[in-house]
Structures are given as C-alpha cells and as structure tokens.
Amino acid sequence: MTFRIADTFSDALTKLSGQEQKAAKTAAFDAQMNPDNPGLQMHRVDRAKDPHFWTARVNRDVRLVLHKKDGATLLAWVGHHDDAYRWAERRRIDVHPKTGAAQIVEIRETVEDVIIQRYVEEAVKKPRLFADEDDDTLLSWGVPQDWLETVRDATEDTVLDIAGHLPAEAGEALLQAATGERPAPAPHAEDPYEHPDAARRFRLTTTEADLAAALEAPWERWAVWLHPAQKEFVDRDFNGPARVIGSAGTGKTVVALHRAARLAREDAAAHILLTTFNRRLADGLSAKLPMLLPDTAVRGRVTTRALGELAHNLYVEAFGPVEEATSDDVAKALADAAAAADVSVDPGFLQDEWRLVVDAWAVVDRDAYRDLPRLGRLTRMAASRRDALWDVFSDARAALEGQGKRTHAQMLHALAGQYRGGAPRPFTHAVVDEAQDISVPELHFLAAIAGERPNGLFFAGDIGQRIFRAPFPWKAAGVDVRGRSRSLKVNYRTSQQIRSQSDRLLPLSLTEADGNEDRRTGVVSLFDGPTPEIAEFPDVDAEIKALAGWLAGLAEEDFTEREVALLVRSEDELPRAKAARDTFRSLTGGDERPEIRVMHDAKGAEYRAVAVMACDEDVIPKEDRLLEARDEAMIEEIMATERHLLYVATTRARERLWVSGAGRVSEFLEDLL
C-alpha cells in the first residue's frame, strides 16, 4: 500500500487550533501505520461524485479526508465535520487527459451558481482573455476538461478567482498568460504521481519519519516540492557563473537550496559552499538542507556558512591569527593620516572613498588609483584631487598594518590572490543566496574559488531588495552573468493584494551598474487575500491604539504570536512597537508576544501577518542619512535604498499587512496607496 500526503492537507492543517493539529497528526499516523484501526471510524462520503473519498475520525468534531483507491491512500484534507464532508463532495482525484498528472479537481457543477453566473456576466462587460485559445492549448496548461469553457470566459476581473478553483499548475498558467507571458506546455508522464506538477503537490511517505517531516513543516513544503518553473534553474548546466533573480516570494532561496543539493548528489568529489551574508540566514539554509539531502554522507559535501565568518576563518588558516580592523579603526587611521598630510576633506567622504574604492578594489599604488574607473561611486573626482588623497590612503593602510590589523576586504583579496596563484581551493562550487547584497571583495573571492568552472558559481537574489551594498558592475569583479541570468515570475509566499501593493514602491524596471535589466512585470501571486491596511494617524498614541486593535483581531482569528511580526525602521522606533504590543496584551488579557524587529533584521524572514509601523516623514527615509548626503547623486542612492528597505519589510507578510505612520507620514505611503 502506498500512502501520500497532499499540500491541500498541509494548508488545511495550519487552520486548526494547536490541540486539533496534534490530534489530526496522531490520526494521520494511525491511518498510515494501521489503516484498519477501528478508532478511525472510517466512513465513505456517500454524496461525493468521486466514490473513493472517505473520512476518518480525529475527535468529536474534526475529520480527516482520505482518498482510497487500488491500494493507495491519499491524505487529502482535514477540518471540522461538516466542512470535511463538503470539501470531499466538491472534489475528485483525476488523471489529466493531456498531461497525465494526478490532480485534485474542484467539480465545476458544485461551484455555486452565483459564482459561475458572475463569470459569464463579467465576460460580457470586458474582453475575454482566453477566448481564442483552443482546447489543446488549455489542456496543455493543465486545465481540467470540464473547466475549459469557464476559463474562456475569464476577464481581467475574474481570472484570479477562476484560477483559484483550478489545480495549481492550471491556475498558475492562466495567471502567467494573463500577464503576457506565454506558458510552456506541461510535459506528459506515464505515472500520474511522477509528473513534475504532481510531485510538488503529493508527497509519498514510506515511513513514520517521512510523514512526521511532512506534518511538522507545512510552511517549508516549497523547499521539498520544487515547482516545475523553478526546476529549470536547478537542473540546467551553465558554462560560467549563473544567476536567478526575482521579486520577493518567488522562491529564489528554494532554487539555491535545490541547486546545492543537486550538485552534491551528482558528484561525490564535490565540496559545495552554500552561503549568504549573515549567520541567521545561513542557519536557516542549513536547517532546510536535510529535507533535500537526508543522506548524511551526501549532505556532508555541502558547507553552509555566512560568507564573512567563513572568509575570516580561511584567512586565519592560511596566514595565521589576525585582528580584523573595525570601522572605527579605519576612521581613526584615515583622520590621522589626513591631519598629518594637512589635507582638508570631509571625513565621511574619505571613509566612503576608502570603503567603496580603495579597499574594495584593492588599489595598491598611486597610478592605479588615479586611473581606476570610479566603480560603485556616484561622484566624480579630478585626477589632481586623487593624487592629493592617495598619500592619506597609503599612510592609513600602513598604520593599520603596523597595528597588525587587516580589513575584511584585505583578507578576502589576500585569499583570492592565493587561490589564483595555485593554492588549494576549499570548494569546487559556490551557491550564494541574497546575492544582491554581495560586496566587491566577496565577489572577487568567490570568482577566485570557482568562477572559471562550469556550474561553479550560482547566485540567487533580487535587485529590489538591495539594502546593504552600493551597486557596482559584477563583470569588473570577475563575474559575468550576462546571458546566464534568469527571472522567476511566480510568487508563492505573498498574496496578490500584498504583492501588487508592495510593487508600487519600486519602478517596473531596475537596471544594474553593468547594464543588466530586471523587468519586474509579469509576476503573479498564487493566492488571494485581504487588501493591505495603509493608515495615517494624527499622533503616535492613536497609531498605537489602532494597531493594538488590529493585532487583537488577528488573535481572534487564531494567528499565533510566532506568525505575527511588528517591524520598524531602526532601534529608535522600538519603544513605539513595544508600546503597541503592550497595549494589545492589555486589550486581550493574554501573554502573546508578537516578534518585534528592525527592518534590516527581517531580511529573509516571513510571517502570516506583518505590521510595519512608525513610517513617519523623518523616519523612512531616515533623516540622519539624508543629512549626510554630500550631493544629489548620493541623495538619489539613499532614497532608492530606503525604498528597497520598506519593500523588504512589506513583503515579509504572507496574508495580512498593516503599514502606518503618525503626524506627517513618509512619502512612500503615498506610493503604496
């Protein structure tokens, strides 16, 4: 007997209370290990059009929905008694006639007449999007036979609703076609459950441990069930550095994980670096990897570390103990050198010039500095001015070296030089997540490790989420991804409403320093949700009180504290967020403590609901940053980064989003509205 679990079950499980979830998991284990257990009280769903649906008892009110046919059992859904029977009565398990994929199909005749009637009425008012598509085309997208005519009636107002009633791959294809991207026909499979579309919806569980993993981590299922649109980027071979880009929620991290896992499985001699820019995100990657590589020997071929920490350790191994120079160390060395040379220059400009040009690009002499294109810098500088500043940089470097200190960039460049000189390289491949925030020295370092190998370097990132690094041309740092850069267009994490509203913060097209363009059109979300709440309040107290009420409403809907976050621009606004949380607790009389984070620290996280508060005029964009700007170009860069930061914050939300400010609010809120 085979036993599978469907993603519809995982979705339904999260909507139950904690006690109900525990009971449902116990019943699921019983159904797999002992399907004849009389305690399950199996009953056929007599009114179902599909005669193979059964229910099993979880407790007095909750039921599992199972599909039992030819010795195979599918755990399909779970919910309260009447809801469970209604769900089964409205669906069938089918093998698609064109693609051969197993599908859970909502029976068209069971969709309320008023809904179907609205589709027809709307089709009269507006142009039908798929009126000219023939049956073979729609079937090749995975549309069930009995939904063909309804799909042809879809307009721009009804396509999202219709897509929500279809199997996932068919709904995704419709949304893709509606945004101007022609869907590729789905492949055909002889085994209905081996089809790529089915493999991501139905997970085979052969042991109790398999089922436990599927039940415990339904939010992580995209790290296990790879979408066919993503699979191309995992399986494809590249003859040089390659990259996948996409807006927030499109599964870039999933692709990076699967890419690393694929390389590890294929080559016993491989040593793969799976990395990102901080330890928290690296730990998150490490926690997901066992789901893809359960074999510990194969998983041992992948090292998951934060890039900065790894480079420091490799430098110590290669060159001996070192004290890493802090930003304060560098600032003092530059100030002392400028004073000794009697050079009058703004300290902030001097530090940026060191960080973004001299140190970043490992400039070692006066001629190189004079002739170097100003990569990553927005301001021009005459050659005579560069000559006057070179002595300052040279003396500052000598002072740091005399103290036995090295900057992080110097360590990375030293390692890169050693590997290019023939020293053994620690890795055969590198897969980099959140690559939009990689620095110049880090890119030099990675290029020296595996840049010339086929499949050696793979990057995943989103230009719209670049919040830590100034832009620079990757090709100048030894990594050219032109012709090997692809975009993901399907959003799995964020509702259509949150995604479309957050996208208003960014332009339709973002261009990188080396000319690569990221067109952000054609992205679709796979599910609907409430419209985000964008609110302006006369004062802080009013904002805190209203937000506390919003949080209380979530609690009534069984949102747990781990599923909700309050985000603010900086530590200065943390007391305001804590006041909102305290007010919420006093309203409910409970002890729930939704997480509070600054926006930068929320990178890579996701929650069912997010409140982004304290978006005041002088908070985002941060007034302190704007006052430090020395020219118009720098102001433009700060404004762009602050926009990206708010975009990162709003796209942490899956289902519910609140954005608010008090008094004179940020101009960015007008863009959201």
Secondary structure as UniProt FT lines:
FT   STRAND          2..6
FT   HELIX           7..13
FT   TURN            14..15
FT   HELIX           18..33
FT   TURN            35..36
FT   HELIX           38..40
FT   STRAND          43..44
FT   TURN            46..47
FT   TURN            51..52
FT   STRAND          53..57
FT   STRAND          62..69
FT   TURN            70..71
FT   STRAND          72..80
FT   HELIX           81..89
FT   STRAND          91..95
FT   TURN            97..99
FT   STRAND          102..106
FT   HELIX           108..110
FT   HELIX           113..125
FT   TURN            129..132
FT   HELIX           135..140
FT   TURN            141..142
FT   HELIX           145..147
FT   HELIX           148..152
FT   TURN            156..158
FT   HELIX           159..165
FT   HELIX           168..178
FT   TURN            179..180
FT   TURN            192..194
FT   HELIX           196..199
FT   TURN            200..201
FT   STRAND          202..204
FT   HELIX           208..216
FT   HELIX           218..223
FT   HELIX           228..235
FT   STRAND          242..245
FT   TURN            248..249
FT   HELIX           252..266
FT   TURN            268..269
FT   STRAND          272..276
FT   HELIX           279..292
FT   HELIX           296..299
FT   TURN            300..301
FT   STRAND          302..306
FT   HELIX           307..319
FT   STRAND          323..324
FT   HELIX           327..340
FT   TURN            341..342
FT   HELIX           347..353
FT   HELIX           354..358
FT   TURN            359..362
FT   HELIX           366..371
FT   TURN            375..376
FT   HELIX           383..402
FT   TURN            403..404
FT   STRAND          405..406
FT   HELIX           408..420
FT   TURN            421..422
FT   STRAND          429..432
FT   HELIX           435..437
FT   HELIX           440..450
FT   TURN            451..452
FT   TURN            454..455
FT   STRAND          457..461
FT   HELIX           463..465
FT   HELIX           474..477
FT   TURN            482..483
FT   STRAND          485..487
FT   STRAND          490..491
FT   HELIX           496..502
FT   HELIX           503..505
FT   STRAND          509..511
FT   TURN            513..514
FT   STRAND          517..519
FT   STRAND          524..525
FT   STRAND          533..537
FT   HELIX           540..556
FT   TURN            557..558
FT   HELIX           561..563
FT   STRAND          564..568
FT   HELIX           571..573
FT   HELIX           574..588
FT   STRAND          595..598
FT   HELIX           599..602
FT   TURN            603..604
FT   STRAND          607..612
FT   TURN            617..622
FT   HELIX           623..628
FT   HELIX           632..650
FT   TURN            651..652
FT   STRAND          653..662
FT   HELIX           667..672
//
